[in-house]
Amino acid sequence: MRLLRRLLSVVVVLVVALLAGSFLLPRTVALSRTVIVNAPAEVIFPYINSTRKMTEWSPWTDRDPDMQVTWSGPEEGVGNRMDWVSDNRQVGSGSQEITVSVENQLVETALDFGNMGTAVATLALLPGDGATRVTWGFVADSGYNPLARWMGTMLDRWVGADYEAGLARLKALVEG
């Protein structure tokens, strides 16, 4: 009985330490990746200003060929929206809507992953020397959710390679 109490005490102390420690972690998590595309911004922009065109280079499109996708709103620009449903855990279900569109410069989207939370993704174009620097960014607010804060420490490991793969596909699509 004494051993059981000690074990329970250790478990309680660990849980409290993990909960308290989560509030020392950043509330906001962010990641970004960049690629140089050998094309002017006006050639790249149509591929980032439409959620339908984004699926042509998205790293998640091939992960679930049975993913159900619906588009709504205008064909491109602010209000263009994509909703998807997938049984694949790496794809999940959610929506993405373009909220900001600055021609040949920036597209910002609101992401909603349902009970997994919301985030903002940006695609920024910076022209120079006959090529364009494309930066894909992601920012999410974990709020006061301790689990989300701990998971935020893994975001770069979980999603960074996908962003790199997506940008490589965008580069190949535009340059090819």
Helices and strands as residue ranges (DSSP letters): H 2-22, E 28-37, H 41-48, H 51-54, G 61-63, E 68-72, E 81-85, E 94-102, E 106-112, G 114-116, E 118-128, E 131-141, H 146-152, H 155-175
